[in-house]
Amino acid sequence: MLKLLKATALAASVAFSGSVAMAQVNLTSQTAGAGTAVALTATALVEYAAERGIANIQLKDGQTGTKYNLLLAEGKIDLATSPFVLPFVLSKAAGPYSNIDKKKGAELASNIRLLYPIRSAFLPCMPMMPRASRGGKT
């Protein structure tokens, strides 16, 4: 009877140990304003990673994409939600990154990897302008 109880206790501890997994990795992340599609996607990633014992992700929201994209490229943060165009703009040292040397910009941009796309989150962020202002007919 004692052997059966020990075996049952061992089996129960093995069975329940998977549901209490603790993450061994701590990561940092930044995202845009709270409540936006981009921020909600990042928040969901934080929750899923914690639930599954993959990683503990410290998320800082309400940040500016151009700034945290540069932090990501420099290795100062581990994850970021960013429009697809920012690494490209960084690689050309253009726009908000025009104060960076072109060679340094290309080097920094090569440090960024895409995990997964969030296409629908960026469609509302695309600039819209009337057709007439682009030189076409209305």
Contacts in CASP RR format, 6 or more apart in sequence:
PFRMAT RR
TARGET T0000
AUTHOR 0000-0000-0000
METHOD contacts of the structure
MODEL  1
MLKLLKATALAASVAFSGSVAMAQVNLTSQTAGAGTAVALTATALVEYAA
ERGIANIQLKDGQTGTKYNLLLAEGKIDLATSPFVLPFVLSKAAGPYSNI
DKKKGAELASNIRLLYPIRSAFLPCMPMMPRASRGGKT
21 52 0 8 1.000
21 53 0 8 1.000
22 53 0 8 1.000
23 49 0 8 1.000
23 50 0 8 1.000
23 53 0 8 1.000
23 54 0 8 1.000
23 55 0 8 1.000
23 56 0 8 1.000
25 54 0 8 1.000
25 55 0 8 1.000
25 56 0 8 1.000
26 55 0 8 1.000
26 56 0 8 1.000
26 57 0 8 1.000
26 58 0 8 1.000
27 55 0 8 1.000
27 56 0 8 1.000
27 57 0 8 1.000
27 58 0 8 1.000
27 78 0 8 1.000
27 79 0 8 1.000
28 57 0 8 1.000
28 58 0 8 1.000
28 60 0 8 1.000
28 77 0 8 1.000
28 78 0 8 1.000
28 79 0 8 1.000
29 42 0 8 1.000
29 45 0 8 1.000
29 46 0 8 1.000
29 57 0 8 1.000
29 58 0 8 1.000
29 59 0 8 1.000
29 60 0 8 1.000
29 77 0 8 1.000
29 78 0 8 1.000
29 79 0 8 1.000
29 80 0 8 1.000
29 81 0 8 1.000
30 59 0 8 1.000
30 60 0 8 1.000
30 61 0 8 1.000
30 63 0 8 1.000
30 65 0 8 1.000
30 68 0 8 1.000
30 71 0 8 1.000
30 72 0 8 1.000
30 77 0 8 1.000
30 80 0 8 1.000
31 38 0 8 1.000
31 39 0 8 1.000
31 41 0 8 1.000
31 42 0 8 1.000
31 43 0 8 1.000
31 59 0 8 1.000
31 60 0 8 1.000
31 61 0 8 1.000
31 62 0 8 1.000
31 63 0 8 1.000
31 68 0 8 1.000
31 80 0 8 1.000
31 81 0 8 1.000
32 38 0 8 1.000
32 39 0 8 1.000
32 61 0 8 1.000
32 62 0 8 1.000
32 63 0 8 1.000
32 64 0 8 1.000
32 65 0 8 1.000
32 81 0 8 1.000
33 39 0 8 1.000
33 61 0 8 1.000
33 62 0 8 1.000
33 63 0 8 1.000
34 61 0 8 1.000
34 62 0 8 1.000
36 121 0 8 1.000
37 118 0 8 1.000
37 120 0 8 1.000
37 121 0 8 1.000
37 124 0 8 1.000
38 81 0 8 1.000
38 118 0 8 1.000
38 121 0 8 1.000
38 122 0 8 1.000
39 61 0 8 1.000
39 62 0 8 1.000
39 81 0 8 1.000
41 81 0 8 1.000
41 118 0 8 1.000
41 121 0 8 1.000
42 59 0 8 1.000
42 61 0 8 1.000
42 79 0 8 1.000
42 81 0 8 1.000
43 59 0 8 1.000
43 61 0 8 1.000
45 57 0 8 1.000
45 79 0 8 1.000
46 57 0 8 1.000
46 59 0 8 1.000
48 54 0 8 1.000
49 55 0 8 1.000
49 56 0 8 1.000
49 57 0 8 1.000
50 56 0 8 1.000
50 57 0 8 1.000
57 78 0 8 1.000
57 79 0 8 1.000
65 80 0 8 1.000
65 82 0 8 1.000
65 83 0 8 1.000
65 86 0 8 1.000
66 86 0 8 1.000
66 96 0 8 1.000
66 97 0 8 1.000
68 77 0 8 1.000
68 80 0 8 1.000
68 82 0 8 1.000
69 80 0 8 1.000
69 82 0 8 1.000
69 86 0 8 1.000
69 87 0 8 1.000
69 90 0 8 1.000
69 112 0 8 1.000
70 90 0 8 1.000
70 97 0 8 1.000
70 108 0 8 1.000
71 77 0 8 1.000
71 80 0 8 1.000
72 78 0 8 1.000
72 79 0 8 1.000
72 80 0 8 1.000
72 82 0 8 1.000
72 111 0 8 1.000
72 112 0 8 1.000
73 87 0 8 1.000
73 90 0 8 1.000
73 105 0 8 1.000
73 108 0 8 1.000
73 109 0 8 1.000
73 111 0 8 1.000
73 112 0 8 1.000
74 108 0 8 1.000
74 111 0 8 1.000
75 111 0 8 1.000
79 115 0 8 1.000
81 118 0 8 1.000
81 121 0 8 1.000
82 112 0 8 1.000
83 122 0 8 1.000
83 125 0 8 1.000
84 114 0 8 1.000
84 117 0 8 1.000
84 122 0 8 1.000
87 109 0 8 1.000
87 112 0 8 1.000
88 109 0 8 1.000
89 95 0 8 1.000
89 96 0 8 1.000
89 97 0 8 1.000
90 97 0 8 1.000
90 100 0 8 1.000
90 105 0 8 1.000
90 108 0 8 1.000
90 109 0 8 1.000
90 112 0 8 1.000
91 105 0 8 1.000
91 106 0 8 1.000
91 108 0 8 1.000
91 109 0 8 1.000
91 110 0 8 1.000
92 102 0 8 1.000
92 105 0 8 1.000
92 106 0 8 1.000
93 100 0 8 1.000
93 101 0 8 1.000
93 102 0 8 1.000
93 104 0 8 1.000
93 105 0 8 1.000
93 106 0 8 1.000
97 105 0 8 1.000
100 108 0 8 1.000
130 138 0 8 1.000
131 137 0 8 1.000
131 138 0 8 1.000
132 138 0 8 1.000
END
